[in-house]
């Protein structure tokens, strides 16, 4: 990968400028000592729409709730926990909530089923949505970054399960940000946060109004844009991903849009040895990201 002028280059990865736990018996986790915090199944009608406060959302699943409590506990107003459920991981999440002074509401499984569209694992948190990150945040992030950038760009990913899985892979690979267009993208939903297993709180998700313009700006700042396409000549294993890189993934089926494809410096593909023509976008993202991780570790 040749040197690109801007904030970053393949040889120089640094930017040009540095920049009371409540122990009362009302919250006891036993079977019958929950006082006014016990909500029975007859309240199932008060589902997500009825119990949702203005400007708040339900986040469910043990990993998602734990990560939220560790990173942004001030956003959480209350937590609902399934009563009569014995689970060590669930107990740790409850301990963390109580240490943050957040009230626990003990409810039946039916009540949690009514507010969580998926596997809630016995816990749901009512919280304010996180702040939406935009182009200005991206610029600031790149200016302050003191390691070789690895970004993930998702063009047209509209399935929440795919986005959640992409965020999870991005977190595991050390990606500094995931970028998506404002239109033709799913955004951060409760399902995304559940599938991401906490990564939706740890990996910045940046929404941009004009993806093609943002890609040009990334190039101006020294990043190489590596897009994926089934008809590319080179495989991802032949590409140099060790320098400042933004990996650009298209939607499953339609792939990269024309302007996005034209903005890329190079296109790569995954070698397919079987009868299927392509992989799920979240699986393909994971493969490509960890090839970049492999190359970077070899340089150390």
HELIX and SHEET records of a PDB file:
HELIX    1   1 UNK A   25  UNK A   27  5                                   3    
HELIX    2   2 UNK A   35  UNK A   37  5                                   3    
HELIX    3   3 UNK A   41  UNK A   43  5                                   3    
HELIX    4   4 UNK A   48  UNK A   51  1                                   4    
HELIX    5   5 UNK A   62  UNK A   72  1                                  11    
HELIX    6   6 UNK A   73  UNK A   75  5                                   3    
HELIX    7   7 UNK A   88  UNK A   99  1                                  12    
HELIX    8   8 UNK A  109  UNK A  115  1                                   7    
HELIX    9   9 UNK A  135  UNK A  144  1                                  10    
HELIX   10  10 UNK A  160  UNK A  173  1                                  14    
HELIX   11  11 UNK A  190  UNK A  196  1                                   7    
HELIX   12  12 UNK A  199  UNK A  202  1                                   4    
HELIX   13  13 UNK A  211  UNK A  220  1                                  10    
HELIX   14  14 UNK A  236  UNK A  238  5                                   3    
HELIX   15  15 UNK A  258  UNK A  263  1                                   6    
HELIX   16  16 UNK A  281  UNK A  299  1                                  19    
SHEET    1   A 5 UNK A  38  UNK A  39  0                                        
SHEET    2   A 5 UNK A 104  UNK A 107  1                                        
SHEET    3   A 5 UNK A  76  UNK A  82  1                                        
SHEET    4   A 5 UNK A 123  UNK A 128 -1                                        
SHEET    5   A 5 UNK A  56  UNK A  60 -1                                        
SHEET    1   B 7 UNK A 204  UNK A 208  0                                        
SHEET    2   B 7 UNK A 177  UNK A 181  1                                        
SHEET    3   B 7 UNK A 150  UNK A 155  1                                        
SHEET    4   B 7 UNK A 245  UNK A 250  1                                        
SHEET    5   B 7 UNK A 224  UNK A 228  1                                        
SHEET    6   B 7 UNK A 266  UNK A 269  1                                        
SHEET    7   B 7 UNK A 234  UNK A 235  1                                        
END                                                                             
